[in-house]
Amino acid sequence: MQRPGSSLLLVAAAIVAATVGFYAQRHIAGGRGDDGFTGRTRVDFTLPDLEQRPRSLSEFDGRVVVVNFWATWCPPCREEIPDFVKLQAKYAASNVQFIGVAMDRVDAVREFLKRTPINYLVLVGDETGTITRQYGNEMAVLPYTVVIDRSGRIAAVRRGLFRHDDLDETLRALL
C-alpha cells in the first residue's frame, strides 16, 4: 500500500535529480554557457596578485584576455591549467594575456603553484564570487572562462573545462 504523498515525493526527487544531472553534465562537458554575455562590454575589476598588489583588468585593454576563474581544489580547473600555460606561451607575442582568478585562499594558491608553475598572472578572487557572477556565472561553476577581444567585448564564455583545441581556435579567430 502506498503512503499518502509518496508519489509527490518521488516526482519532486526526480525533478531535483534531473536538474542536478543537467547542470553537472554541463559542467563536466564544458558547456559554452554564455547566457547572453557574448558581445557585451567586459566588466573591469581589481583584485590582489599573490604579492597583494592590486591589479586591474583594464591594465590589459587592447589585448585579447582570457580570464579563468578556478580553485586549487577543483579537478577540472587543475586539468586545464597546463593547456593554458602552453597557450599563454604560444600567444604571448600576439598580445594575448591569460589571467587566473583563484577563488581560493592565497596560501592554498601559493602552495599549489609550488607544484604547478603558471606562466600567467594569478589574482586572488573574492570567495563570494561577486566578479564571476558579473560575468554571468550565477551558479558559481568552476572552472569558468571568459575570453575578451581587443576592443573589450566578451568573445566567448565557457562554463566548465575549456579544451585546448577549442580555446586555441577561439584565440586564433581573435588575432
GURO-424128 format. One line per 8 residues: their letters; for each residue x, y, z of N, C-alpha, C, O, CB. Coordinates in nm, 3 decimals, always signed. Each point is the difference from the previous one (the first is absolute). Glycine has a CB too. Example, Ala and Ser with C-alpha at 12.3 -4.5 7.8 and 13.67 -1.06 7.14 Angstrom:
<recs>
AS> +1.319/-0.569/+0.780/-0.089/+0.119/+0.000/+0.090/+0.120/+0.000/+0.104/-0.002/+0.066/-0.293/-0.115/+0.059 ~ +0.154/+0.222/-0.197/+0.082/+0.119/+0.006/-0.077/+0.109/+0.073/+0.051/+0.111/+0.017/+0.067/-0.174/-0.232 $
</recs>
This chain:
<recs>
MQRPGSSL> +0.084/-0.117/+0.000/-0.084/+0.117/+0.000/+0.089/+0.124/+0.000/+0.096/+0.011/+0.076/-0.280/-0.135/+0.045 ~ +0.149/+0.214/-0.205/+0.078/+0.123/-0.015/-0.044/+0.103/+0.103/-0.119/+0.021/+0.023/+0.148/-0.066/-0.268 ~ +0.072/+0.110/+0.309/-0.032/+0.104/+0.098/-0.045/+0.127/-0.069/+0.044/+0.028/-0.112/+0.122/-0.127/+0.272 ~ -0.254/+0.176/-0.096/-0.044/+0.127/-0.060/+0.119/+0.094/-0.018/+0.082/+0.016/+0.090/-0.309/-0.042/+0.017 ~ +0.235/+0.086/-0.224/+0.105/+0.097/-0.028/+0.129/-0.060/-0.053/+0.090/+0.074/-0.040/-0.188/+0.062/+0.216 ~ +0.109/-0.270/-0.177/+0.125/-0.060/-0.046/+0.021/+0.021/-0.150/+0.114/+0.012/-0.044/-0.135/-0.182/+0.227 ~ -0.086/+0.173/-0.260/+0.014/+0.027/-0.143/+0.053/+0.140/-0.025/+0.085/+0.022/-0.086/-0.272/-0.180/+0.039 ~ +0.136/+0.253/+0.124/+0.046/+0.138/-0.012/+0.148/+0.011/+0.038/+0.075/+0.073/-0.063/-0.307/+0.008/+0.113 $
LLVAAAIV> +0.271/-0.153/+0.052/+0.139/-0.001/+0.044/+0.090/-0.059/-0.108/+0.109/+0.051/-0.025/-0.184/-0.070/+0.264 ~ +0.031/-0.088/-0.303/+0.077/-0.062/-0.109/+0.014/+0.095/-0.119/+0.107/+0.009/-0.059/-0.187/-0.235/+0.133 ~ -0.026/+0.295/-0.108/+0.005/+0.097/-0.111/+0.096/+0.113/+0.034/+0.080/+0.040/-0.085/-0.316/-0.097/+0.021 ~ +0.230/+0.108/+0.185/+0.090/+0.108/+0.041/+0.145/-0.047/-0.003/+0.087/+0.074/-0.046/-0.268/+0.023/+0.190 ~ +0.207/-0.218/-0.096/+0.136/-0.054/-0.002/+0.050/-0.016/-0.143/+0.116/+0.028/-0.030/-0.160/-0.148/+0.247 ~ -0.043/+0.076/-0.306/+0.038/-0.016/-0.141/+0.034/+0.135/-0.064/+0.096/+0.009/-0.077/-0.243/-0.212/+0.063 ~ +0.071/+0.304/+0.045/+0.027/+0.134/-0.054/+0.133/+0.052/+0.051/+0.080/+0.054/-0.077/-0.327/-0.008/+0.064 ~ +0.272/-0.062/+0.142/+0.127/+0.044/+0.058/+0.116/-0.075/-0.065/+0.100/+0.061/-0.037/-0.215/-0.006/+0.255 $
AATVGFYA> +0.103/-0.187/-0.232/+0.105/-0.081/-0.060/+0.027/+0.041/-0.144/+0.115/+0.010/-0.042/-0.179/-0.200/+0.193 ~ -0.042/+0.215/-0.227/+0.016/+0.042/-0.139/+0.069/+0.135/-0.010/+0.086/+0.020/-0.085/-0.291/-0.149/+0.024 ~ +0.168/+0.221/+0.149/+0.062/+0.133/+0.000/+0.147/-0.009/+0.035/+0.084/+0.059/-0.068/-0.303/+0.043/+0.131 ~ +0.252/-0.175/+0.042/+0.140/-0.018/+0.040/+0.078/-0.067/-0.113/+0.111/+0.042/-0.031/-0.179/-0.058/+0.274 ~ +0.011/-0.086/-0.303/+0.066/-0.069/-0.110/+0.026/+0.091/-0.119/+0.107/-0.006/-0.061/-0.215/-0.202/+0.136 ~ +0.011/+0.291/-0.108/+0.015/+0.094/-0.112/+0.118/+0.094/+0.024/+0.085/+0.017/-0.087/-0.332/-0.031/+0.043 ~ +0.251/+0.075/+0.163/+0.107/+0.095/+0.030/+0.135/-0.069/+0.016/+0.102/+0.056/-0.037/-0.270/+0.092/+0.146 ~ +0.168/-0.267/-0.054/+0.126/-0.075/+0.011/+0.053/-0.035/-0.138/+0.120/+0.013/-0.026/-0.193/-0.107/+0.248 $
QRHIAGGR> -0.014/+0.051/-0.311/+0.043/-0.034/-0.135/+0.056/+0.123/-0.072/+0.102/-0.009/-0.068/-0.275/-0.173/+0.059 ~ +0.107/+0.295/+0.024/+0.050/+0.123/-0.062/+0.137/+0.034/+0.054/+0.088/+0.043/-0.074/-0.322/+0.040/+0.043 ~ +0.253/-0.103/+0.162/+0.129/+0.030/+0.063/+0.107/-0.096/-0.049/+0.108/+0.044/-0.039/-0.227/+0.045/+0.241 ~ +0.092/-0.217/-0.201/+0.098/-0.100/-0.039/+0.031/+0.011/-0.149/+0.116/-0.009/-0.039/-0.197/-0.143/+0.222 ~ -0.019/+0.170/-0.264/+0.020/+0.005/-0.145/+0.057/+0.133/-0.047/+0.042/+0.010/-0.115/-0.227/-0.170/+0.092 ~ +0.186/+0.259/+0.107/+0.055/+0.129/-0.041/-0.096/+0.077/-0.088/+0.039/+0.047/-0.107/+0.187/-0.144/+0.122 ~ -0.348/+0.109/+0.027/-0.100/+0.072/-0.078/+0.038/+0.144/-0.022/+0.058/+0.064/+0.088/-0.230/-0.216/+0.001 ~ +0.141/+0.203/-0.206/+0.036/+0.138/-0.030/-0.061/+0.095/+0.101/+0.072/+0.082/+0.058/-0.056/-0.139/-0.300 $
GDDGFTGR> -0.143/+0.047/+0.265/-0.066/+0.071/+0.109/+0.021/+0.149/+0.004/+0.021/+0.056/+0.107/+0.003/-0.261/+0.015 ~ -0.028/+0.273/-0.236/+0.026/+0.144/+0.004/-0.118/+0.078/+0.055/+0.017/+0.115/+0.041/+0.135/-0.142/-0.234 ~ -0.270/-0.033/+0.195/-0.118/+0.064/+0.058/-0.019/+0.144/-0.048/-0.045/+0.085/+0.077/+0.075/-0.231/+0.121 ~ +0.003/+0.173/-0.323/-0.021/+0.132/-0.056/+0.111/+0.100/+0.028/-0.017/+0.119/-0.027/-0.220/-0.165/+0.050 ~ +0.350/+0.001/+0.029/+0.107/+0.093/+0.033/+0.094/+0.027/-0.118/+0.072/+0.100/+0.001/-0.086/-0.180/+0.233 ~ +0.015/-0.007/-0.333/+0.083/+0.023/-0.117/-0.043/+0.131/-0.068/-0.118/+0.022/-0.025/+0.152/-0.272/-0.006 ~ +0.064/+0.334/+0.004/-0.026/+0.129/-0.063/-0.012/+0.115/+0.098/+0.007/+0.116/-0.041/-0.120/-0.239/-0.138 ~ +0.095/+0.095/+0.306/-0.008/+0.107/+0.099/+0.139/+0.057/+0.029/+0.101/-0.066/-0.022/-0.305/-0.044/+0.124 $
TRVDFTLP> +0.205/+0.232/-0.053/+0.125/+0.062/+0.042/+0.045/-0.063/+0.130/-0.081/-0.024/+0.090/+0.020/+0.240/-0.204 ~ +0.189/-0.243/+0.124/+0.055/-0.064/+0.120/-0.017/+0.090/+0.122/-0.001/+0.123/-0.012/+0.166/-0.248/-0.129 ~ -0.178/+0.064/+0.256/-0.011/+0.072/+0.127/+0.142/+0.012/+0.057/+0.071/-0.100/+0.009/-0.310/+0.014/+0.035 ~ +0.280/+0.206/-0.006/+0.132/+0.016/+0.061/-0.006/-0.046/+0.144/-0.103/+0.011/+0.066/+0.157/+0.183/-0.219 ~ +0.057/-0.244/+0.202/+0.011/-0.037/+0.141/+0.145/+0.015/+0.043/+0.091/+0.001/-0.082/-0.286/-0.162/+0.063 ~ +0.214/+0.173/+0.148/+0.133/+0.008/+0.059/+0.007/-0.102/+0.112/-0.085/-0.004/+0.090/+0.108/+0.250/-0.149 ~ +0.080/-0.330/+0.052/+0.024/-0.102/+0.102/+0.149/-0.004/+0.032/+0.081/+0.046/-0.080/-0.280/-0.182/+0.000 ~ +0.235/+0.083/+0.195/+0.142/-0.008/+0.033/+0.069/-0.117/-0.070/-0.060/-0.105/-0.022/+0.007/+0.209/+0.243 $
DLEQRPRS> +0.180/-0.082/-0.255/+0.081/-0.112/-0.048/+0.057/-0.072/+0.123/-0.040/+0.029/+0.113/+0.098/+0.092/-0.332 ~ +0.030/-0.213/+0.198/+0.052/-0.080/+0.111/+0.090/+0.079/+0.094/+0.028/-0.044/+0.111/-0.043/-0.152/-0.258 ~ +0.061/+0.313/+0.102/+0.079/+0.088/+0.086/-0.088/+0.109/+0.063/+0.050/+0.096/+0.058/+0.153/-0.140/-0.200 ~ -0.334/+0.027/+0.128/-0.100/+0.092/+0.055/-0.004/+0.136/-0.069/-0.054/+0.096/+0.055/+0.084/-0.212/+0.160 ~ +0.028/+0.126/-0.334/-0.008/+0.123/-0.079/-0.132/-0.001/-0.078/-0.034/-0.101/-0.061/+0.289/+0.117/+0.042 ~ -0.327/+0.095/+0.022/-0.125/+0.004/-0.077/+0.028/+0.004/-0.150/+0.084/+0.076/-0.047/-0.196/+0.043/+0.238 ~ +0.040/-0.203/-0.265/+0.013/-0.006/-0.146/-0.139/+0.013/-0.059/-0.096/-0.060/+0.050/+0.306/-0.085/-0.037 ~ -0.221/+0.223/-0.119/-0.129/+0.023/-0.064/-0.003/-0.062/-0.138/+0.101/-0.004/-0.071/-0.127/+0.216/+0.199 $
LSEFDGRV> -0.089/-0.261/-0.166/-0.018/-0.056/-0.134/+0.029/+0.106/-0.105/+0.051/-0.033/-0.108/-0.223/-0.127/+0.196 ~ +0.141/+0.286/-0.060/+0.021/+0.107/-0.098/+0.147/+0.019/-0.037/+0.029/+0.064/-0.101/-0.232/+0.047/+0.192 ~ +0.296/-0.165/-0.012/+0.143/+0.006/-0.034/+0.026/-0.069/-0.134/+0.099/+0.030/-0.067/-0.040/-0.027/+0.311 ~ -0.146/-0.092/-0.282/+0.021/-0.083/-0.119/-0.088/+0.041/-0.117/-0.014/-0.075/-0.097/+0.077/-0.110/+0.248 ~ -0.122/+0.304/-0.143/-0.081/+0.050/-0.111/+0.084/+0.001/-0.128/+0.119/+0.034/+0.003/-0.258/+0.107/+0.156 ~ +0.077/-0.178/-0.269/+0.069/-0.006/-0.128/+0.059/-0.136/-0.030/+0.051/-0.023/-0.110/-0.002/+0.261/+0.138 ~ -0.056/-0.328/+0.067/+0.048/-0.138/-0.018/-0.119/-0.095/-0.001/-0.110/+0.034/+0.045/+0.331/+0.022/+0.068 ~ -0.197/-0.174/-0.164/-0.095/-0.109/+0.019/+0.029/-0.055/+0.139/+0.115/-0.034/+0.031/-0.133/-0.023/-0.284 $
VVVNFWAT> -0.085/+0.048/+0.336/+0.018/-0.044/+0.138/-0.086/-0.123/+0.026/-0.118/-0.005/-0.036/+0.169/+0.242/+0.111 ~ +0.010/-0.335/-0.011/-0.071/-0.120/+0.043/-0.004/+0.003/+0.152/+0.104/-0.013/+0.065/-0.031/-0.122/-0.271 ~ -0.192/+0.153/+0.263/-0.017/+0.004/+0.144/-0.059/-0.134/+0.042/-0.110/-0.038/-0.041/+0.078/+0.292/+0.045 ~ +0.107/-0.326/+0.079/-0.042/-0.132/+0.044/-0.020/+0.001/+0.151/+0.093/+0.022/+0.076/+0.031/-0.131/-0.268 ~ -0.248/+0.083/+0.234/-0.033/-0.011/+0.141/+0.019/-0.147/+0.038/-0.060/-0.088/-0.062/-0.106/+0.285/+0.054 ~ +0.248/-0.223/+0.109/+0.037/-0.136/+0.036/+0.026/-0.010/+0.150/-0.005/+0.099/+0.072/+0.103/-0.133/-0.302 ~ -0.070/-0.089/+0.275/+0.036/-0.023/+0.140/+0.094/-0.120/+0.008/-0.004/-0.089/-0.085/-0.216/+0.186/+0.165 ~ +0.302/-0.098/+0.021/+0.098/-0.107/+0.016/-0.066/-0.135/+0.026/+0.058/-0.104/-0.032/+0.103/+0.271/+0.119 $
WCPPCREE> -0.280/-0.168/-0.030/-0.071/-0.123/+0.036/-0.088/-0.053/-0.112/-0.068/-0.101/+0.018/+0.072/+0.178/+0.216 ~ -0.002/-0.011/-0.350/-0.089/-0.032/-0.112/+0.073/-0.085/-0.104/+0.086/+0.052/-0.070/-0.213/+0.162/+0.109 ~ +0.094/-0.346/-0.052/+0.071/-0.085/-0.095/-0.001/+0.049/-0.146/+0.106/+0.000/-0.063/-0.165/-0.186/+0.214 ~ -0.057/+0.229/-0.208/+0.007/+0.047/-0.139/+0.083/+0.128/-0.014/+0.059/+0.025/-0.105/-0.283/-0.129/+0.065 ~ +0.228/+0.186/+0.145/+0.084/+0.121/-0.003/+0.146/-0.041/-0.012/+0.073/+0.053/-0.084/-0.240/+0.074/+0.224 ~ +0.207/-0.221/-0.058/+0.139/-0.046/-0.003/+0.033/-0.067/-0.133/+0.113/+0.008/-0.048/-0.119/-0.039/+0.297 ~ -0.092/-0.034/-0.308/+0.021/-0.069/-0.127/+0.026/+0.098/-0.115/+0.082/-0.030/-0.088/-0.229/-0.154/+0.170 ~ +0.080/+0.298/-0.084/+0.016/+0.091/-0.113/+0.120/+0.095/+0.013/+0.042/+0.059/-0.099/-0.288/-0.073/+0.069 $
IPDFVKLQ> +0.301/+0.030/+0.149/+0.111/+0.093/+0.020/+0.120/-0.029/-0.091/+0.055/+0.094/-0.057/-0.131/-0.067/+0.292 ~ +0.121/-0.152/-0.250/+0.113/-0.024/-0.091/-0.025/+0.047/-0.144/+0.091/+0.048/-0.067/-0.031/-0.242/+0.209 ~ -0.183/+0.180/-0.189/-0.035/+0.050/-0.134/+0.006/+0.153/-0.003/+0.047/+0.057/-0.099/-0.194/-0.258/+0.061 ~ +0.102/+0.266/+0.143/+0.006/+0.146/+0.006/+0.146/+0.046/+0.001/+0.033/+0.100/-0.064/-0.252/-0.093/+0.189 ~ +0.305/-0.078/-0.055/+0.143/+0.033/+0.003/+0.057/-0.009/-0.142/+0.072/+0.090/-0.043/-0.051/-0.176/+0.282 ~ -0.053/-0.021/-0.311/+0.048/-0.016/-0.138/-0.052/+0.111/-0.091/+0.075/+0.056/-0.080/-0.066/-0.304/+0.115 ~ -0.138/+0.280/-0.022/-0.058/+0.103/-0.087/+0.051/+0.139/+0.035/+0.016/+0.083/-0.089/-0.220/-0.225/+0.063 ~ +0.230/+0.170/+0.154/+0.060/+0.129/+0.038/+0.137/+0.014/-0.066/+0.032/+0.105/-0.054/-0.157/-0.106/+0.275 $
AKYAASNV> +0.205/-0.105/-0.217/+0.133/+0.003/-0.063/-0.013/+0.018/-0.152/+0.076/+0.075/-0.060/+0.015/-0.221/+0.245 ~ -0.185/+0.077/-0.245/-0.019/+0.006/-0.145/-0.043/+0.139/-0.047/+0.046/+0.047/-0.104/-0.106/-0.289/+0.108 ~ -0.029/+0.307/+0.072/-0.059/+0.125/-0.046/+0.048/+0.126/+0.072/-0.052/+0.108/-0.027/-0.142/-0.243/-0.032 ~ +0.289/+0.124/+0.147/+0.048/+0.118/+0.075/+0.048/+0.111/-0.095/-0.028/+0.117/+0.023/+0.094/-0.268/+0.167 ~ +0.006/+0.114/-0.295/+0.052/+0.099/-0.095/-0.111/+0.064/-0.082/+0.021/+0.103/-0.064/+0.192/-0.233/+0.053 ~ -0.331/+0.069/+0.012/-0.115/+0.055/-0.074/-0.092/+0.082/+0.090/-0.115/+0.026/-0.034/+0.126/-0.222/-0.121 ~ +0.041/+0.237/+0.271/-0.076/+0.080/+0.096/-0.124/-0.072/+0.053/-0.107/+0.059/+0.011/+0.189/+0.143/-0.128 ~ -0.065/-0.328/+0.150/-0.103/-0.075/+0.069/+0.045/-0.014/+0.145/+0.114/-0.036/+0.027/-0.184/-0.091/-0.239 $
QFIGVAMD> -0.020/+0.157/+0.305/+0.034/-0.009/+0.142/-0.101/-0.087/+0.073/-0.120/+0.028/+0.000/+0.226/+0.199/-0.009 ~ -0.057/-0.333/+0.070/-0.082/-0.083/+0.086/+0.006/+0.058/+0.141/+0.104/+0.049/+0.044/-0.062/-0.257/-0.186 ~ -0.154/+0.203/+0.211/-0.008/+0.042/+0.139/-0.078/-0.107/+0.075/-0.116/-0.027/-0.032/+0.127/+0.275/-0.027 ~ +0.053/-0.308/+0.156/-0.067/-0.098/+0.084/-0.052/+0.068/+0.125/+0.077/+0.059/+0.075/+0.069/-0.243/-0.163 ~ -0.276/+0.177/+0.111/-0.060/+0.057/+0.121/-0.031/-0.118/+0.092/-0.098/-0.072/-0.019/-0.001/+0.276/-0.107 ~ +0.184/-0.220/+0.225/-0.014/-0.112/+0.093/-0.107/+0.031/+0.103/+0.012/+0.097/+0.076/+0.229/-0.160/-0.110 ~ -0.344/-0.017/+0.037/-0.109/+0.015/+0.096/+0.037/-0.084/+0.122/-0.065/-0.099/+0.032/-0.112/+0.140/-0.215 ~ +0.283/+0.003/+0.249/+0.063/-0.082/+0.101/+0.077/+0.089/+0.096/+0.010/+0.121/-0.020/+0.005/-0.314/-0.140 $
RVDAVREF> +0.040/+0.133/+0.264/+0.085/+0.073/+0.094/+0.139/+0.016/-0.060/+0.049/-0.089/-0.069/-0.181/+0.000/+0.266 ~ +0.197/+0.202/-0.170/+0.130/+0.028/-0.058/+0.104/-0.105/+0.038/+0.084/-0.035/-0.083/-0.140/+0.278/+0.088 ~ +0.054/-0.295/+0.117/+0.096/-0.102/+0.041/-0.020/-0.130/-0.077/+0.097/-0.067/-0.034/-0.087/+0.171/+0.261 ~ -0.134/-0.140/-0.256/-0.028/-0.120/-0.081/+0.050/+0.018/-0.143/+0.051/-0.094/-0.060/-0.252/+0.046/+0.203 ~ +0.187/+0.168/-0.196/+0.046/+0.028/-0.137/+0.153/-0.006/-0.006/+0.056/-0.060/-0.091/-0.260/+0.204/+0.049 ~ +0.270/-0.083/+0.138/+0.147/-0.004/+0.003/+0.050/-0.144/+0.008/+0.094/-0.037/-0.071/-0.090/+0.261/+0.182 ~ -0.065/-0.303/-0.028/+0.040/-0.141/+0.014/-0.023/-0.076/-0.131/+0.085/-0.079/-0.041/-0.142/+0.087/+0.287 ~ -0.055/+0.017/-0.311/-0.030/-0.063/-0.129/+0.104/+0.037/-0.105/+0.044/-0.085/-0.076/-0.288/+0.088/+0.133 $
LKRTPINY> +0.284/+0.124/-0.061/+0.095/+0.047/-0.100/+0.140/-0.056/+0.020/+0.081/+0.002/-0.092/-0.216/+0.205/+0.073 ~ +0.166/-0.256/+0.136/+0.128/-0.066/+0.023/+0.007/-0.130/-0.080/+0.107/-0.039/-0.047/-0.093/+0.140/+0.277 ~ -0.128/-0.167/-0.244/-0.007/-0.127/-0.073/-0.036/+0.018/-0.147/+0.037/-0.082/-0.084/-0.103/-0.027/+0.297 ~ -0.007/+0.215/-0.244/-0.049/+0.023/-0.136/+0.031/+0.144/-0.039/-0.080/+0.090/+0.025/-0.105/-0.262/+0.004 ~ +0.301/+0.194/-0.091/+0.034/+0.137/-0.040/-0.096/+0.053/-0.107/-0.042/-0.073/-0.091/+0.282/+0.026/+0.147 ~ -0.273/+0.175/-0.044/-0.088/+0.067/-0.095/+0.074/+0.122/-0.054/+0.058/+0.077/+0.076/-0.268/-0.157/+0.046 ~ +0.210/+0.096/-0.254/+0.073/+0.109/-0.067/-0.087/+0.122/-0.031/+0.036/+0.083/-0.083/+0.112/-0.257/-0.014 ~ -0.260/+0.185/+0.162/-0.088/+0.114/-0.020/-0.040/+0.058/+0.135/+0.024/-0.061/+0.104/-0.110/-0.037/-0.322 $
LVLVGDET> +0.026/+0.214/+0.214/-0.037/+0.071/+0.121/-0.106/-0.077/+0.079/-0.100/-0.046/-0.055/+0.153/+0.263/-0.059 ~ -0.028/-0.230/+0.244/-0.096/-0.064/+0.089/-0.045/+0.105/+0.101/+0.081/+0.060/+0.071/+0.026/-0.290/-0.100 ~ -0.237/+0.249/+0.035/-0.061/+0.090/+0.098/-0.079/-0.085/+0.099/-0.039/-0.113/-0.029/+0.026/+0.304/-0.139 ~ -0.010/-0.135/+0.284/-0.077/-0.072/+0.101/-0.138/+0.064/+0.005/-0.016/+0.115/+0.039/+0.223/-0.175/+0.097 ~ -0.308/-0.017/-0.177/-0.136/+0.051/-0.011/-0.072/+0.002/+0.133/+0.041/-0.063/+0.097/-0.048/-0.022/-0.327 ~ -0.101/+0.159/+0.231/-0.081/+0.001/+0.121/-0.077/-0.131/+0.005/-0.062/-0.041/-0.098/+0.043/+0.295/+0.098 ~ +0.023/-0.317/+0.114/-0.065/-0.131/+0.013/-0.152/+0.009/-0.002/-0.068/-0.102/-0.001/+0.265/+0.027/+0.131 ~ -0.251/+0.197/-0.130/-0.145/+0.016/-0.011/-0.046/-0.019/-0.144/-0.119/-0.023/-0.024/+0.123/+0.180/+0.218 $
GTITRQYG> +0.088/-0.148/-0.291/-0.036/-0.021/-0.140/-0.066/+0.119/-0.066/-0.063/-0.017/-0.105/+0.040/-0.218/+0.161 ~ +0.036/+0.353/-0.001/-0.065/+0.119/-0.055/+0.044/+0.025/-0.144/-0.084/+0.026/-0.087/+0.071/+0.071/+0.317 ~ +0.142/-0.105/-0.257/+0.050/+0.033/-0.134/-0.041/-0.106/-0.101/-0.044/+0.034/-0.110/+0.238/+0.086/+0.213 ~ -0.182/-0.246/-0.069/-0.039/-0.104/-0.095/-0.149/+0.010/-0.033/-0.040/-0.028/-0.113/+0.222/-0.121/+0.203 ~ -0.264/+0.188/+0.008/-0.144/+0.020/-0.029/-0.021/+0.118/-0.095/-0.093/-0.003/-0.081/+0.035/-0.092/+0.306 ~ +0.141/+0.199/-0.216/-0.013/+0.114/-0.091/+0.028/-0.042/-0.145/-0.039/+0.069/-0.094/+0.108/+0.086/+0.280 ~ -0.002/-0.268/-0.202/+0.027/-0.054/-0.133/-0.095/-0.114/-0.038/+0.025/-0.073/-0.095/+0.213/+0.137/+0.127 ~ -0.347/-0.077/+0.043/-0.105/-0.095/-0.038/+0.006/-0.134/+0.069/-0.079/-0.089/-0.033/+0.078/+0.201/-0.180 $
NEMAVLPY> +0.092/-0.131/+0.306/+0.013/-0.128/+0.067/-0.084/-0.001/+0.127/+0.053/-0.002/+0.111/+0.180/-0.028/-0.206 ~ -0.363/+0.033/+0.078/-0.093/+0.008/+0.113/+0.009/-0.120/+0.093/-0.028/+0.012/+0.119/-0.122/+0.122/-0.262 ~ +0.187/-0.249/+0.090/+0.003/-0.122/+0.081/+0.139/-0.026/+0.058/+0.021/-0.103/+0.064/-0.204/+0.010/-0.205 ~ +0.277/+0.183/+0.119/+0.136/-0.012/+0.053/+0.068/-0.129/-0.043/+0.070/-0.064/+0.080/-0.140/+0.201/+0.113 ~ +0.050/-0.176/-0.318/+0.063/-0.119/-0.055/+0.149/+0.029/-0.019/+0.038/+0.109/-0.044/-0.253/-0.180/-0.073 ~ +0.298/-0.025/+0.152/+0.143/+0.010/-0.026/+0.044/-0.123/-0.076/-0.049/-0.110/+0.027/+0.086/+0.248/+0.182 ~ +0.053/-0.122/-0.304/+0.054/+0.125/-0.049/-0.102/+0.076/-0.084/-0.098/-0.056/-0.049/+0.326/-0.044/+0.052 ~ -0.202/+0.228/-0.017/-0.085/+0.089/-0.080/+0.094/+0.096/-0.071/+0.076/+0.072/+0.064/-0.277/-0.092/+0.096 $
TVVIDRSG> +0.195/+0.022/-0.292/+0.096/+0.076/-0.079/-0.072/+0.099/-0.090/-0.100/-0.032/-0.064/+0.260/-0.160/+0.071 ~ -0.105/+0.314/-0.011/-0.052/+0.107/-0.084/+0.113/+0.047/-0.091/+0.109/+0.031/+0.047/-0.279/+0.040/+0.131 ~ +0.144/-0.066/-0.308/+0.097/+0.050/-0.096/-0.047/+0.138/-0.046/-0.114/+0.017/-0.045/+0.179/-0.253/-0.031 ~ +0.024/+0.333/+0.088/-0.032/+0.139/-0.032/+0.084/+0.043/-0.120/+0.121/-0.021/-0.001/-0.180/+0.073/+0.244 ~ -0.005/+0.008/-0.343/+0.074/+0.041/-0.119/+0.073/+0.132/+0.024/-0.013/+0.061/+0.106/-0.154/-0.180/-0.250 ~ +0.243/+0.163/+0.045/+0.084/+0.121/+0.012/-0.082/+0.126/+0.026/+0.051/+0.097/+0.055/+0.114/-0.205/-0.206 ~ -0.291/+0.107/+0.111/-0.084/+0.119/+0.020/-0.072/-0.002/+0.135/-0.077/+0.091/+0.031/+0.047/-0.078/-0.279 ~ +0.053/-0.117/+0.328/-0.062/-0.007/+0.132/-0.136/-0.067/+0.001/-0.075/+0.011/+0.098/+0.197/+0.192/-0.044 $
RIAAVRRG> -0.154/-0.273/-0.160/-0.129/-0.070/-0.007/+0.022/-0.148/+0.031/+0.104/-0.058/-0.032/-0.191/+0.223/-0.140 ~ -0.013/-0.223/+0.235/+0.007/-0.143/+0.033/-0.021/-0.080/-0.128/-0.105/+0.008/-0.064/+0.020/+0.033/+0.301 ~ +0.187/-0.119/-0.273/-0.004/-0.077/-0.123/-0.046/-0.144/+0.023/-0.058/-0.062/-0.089/+0.241/+0.206/+0.001 ~ -0.158/-0.196/+0.208/-0.039/-0.138/+0.030/-0.008/-0.017/+0.151/+0.071/+0.065/+0.077/+0.037/-0.150/-0.290 ~ -0.197/-0.005/+0.254/-0.015/-0.037/+0.140/-0.007/-0.152/+0.004/-0.071/-0.061/-0.080/-0.049/+0.280/+0.142 ~ +0.192/-0.278/+0.030/-0.004/-0.146/+0.013/-0.021/-0.037/+0.146/+0.080/+0.036/+0.087/+0.071/-0.064/-0.288 ~ -0.256/-0.043/+0.227/-0.031/-0.054/+0.131/+0.057/-0.142/+0.002/-0.039/-0.082/-0.082/-0.173/+0.226/+0.111 ~ +0.302/-0.172/+0.063/+0.064/-0.131/+0.004/+0.130/+0.001/-0.078/+0.051/+0.105/-0.037/-0.273/-0.213/+0.060 $
LFRHDDLD> +0.274/-0.009/-0.046/+0.130/-0.020/-0.064/+0.004/+0.062/-0.140/-0.088/-0.025/-0.082/+0.116/-0.186/+0.214 ~ +0.076/+0.291/-0.159/+0.020/+0.059/-0.133/+0.115/-0.078/-0.065/+0.116/+0.020/+0.035/-0.198/+0.214/+0.038 ~ +0.049/-0.319/-0.165/+0.099/-0.087/-0.065/+0.099/+0.082/-0.083/-0.035/+0.104/-0.056/-0.135/-0.289/+0.049 ~ +0.293/+0.136/+0.002/+0.110/+0.068/-0.070/-0.038/+0.039/-0.142/+0.014/+0.117/-0.039/+0.147/-0.245/+0.178 ~ -0.209/+0.032/-0.218/-0.029/+0.028/-0.141/-0.112/+0.103/-0.016/+0.006/+0.085/-0.089/+0.067/-0.317/+0.032 ~ -0.174/+0.225/+0.141/-0.109/+0.098/-0.007/+0.048/+0.140/+0.034/-0.035/+0.096/-0.069/-0.127/-0.277/+0.131 ~ +0.243/+0.194/+0.043/+0.051/+0.132/+0.038/+0.099/+0.051/-0.104/+0.000/+0.119/-0.031/-0.033/-0.176/+0.273 ~ +0.117/-0.031/-0.295/+0.095/+0.039/-0.103/-0.074/+0.056/-0.121/+0.041/+0.102/-0.056/+0.122/-0.277/+0.135 $
ETLRALL> -0.269/+0.109/-0.120/-0.081/+0.047/-0.113/-0.063/+0.137/+0.031/-0.001/+0.088/-0.086/-0.047/-0.328/+0.021 ~ -0.002/+0.255/+0.185/-0.061/+0.127/+0.042/+0.103/+0.113/-0.006/-0.028/+0.108/-0.051/-0.133/-0.232/+0.201 ~ +0.280/+0.098/-0.099/+0.105/+0.102/+0.001/+0.046/+0.035/-0.141/+0.016/+0.118/-0.032/+0.058/-0.200/+0.255 ~ -0.054/-0.017/-0.307/+0.043/+0.025/-0.139/-0.100/+0.090/-0.072/+0.040/+0.087/-0.078/+0.075/-0.309/+0.072 ~ -0.242/+0.203/+0.031/-0.104/+0.081/-0.065/+0.004/+0.145/+0.044/-0.049/+0.088/-0.071/-0.092/-0.291/+0.055 ~ +0.199/+0.230/+0.133/+0.004/+0.137/+0.053/+0.128/+0.075/-0.033/+0.011/+0.119/+0.028/-0.157/-0.197/+0.154 ~ +0.242/+0.010/-0.243/+0.128/+0.065/-0.031/+0.002/+0.059/-0.140/+0.101/+0.058/-0.041/+0.011/-0.217/+0.195 $
</recs>
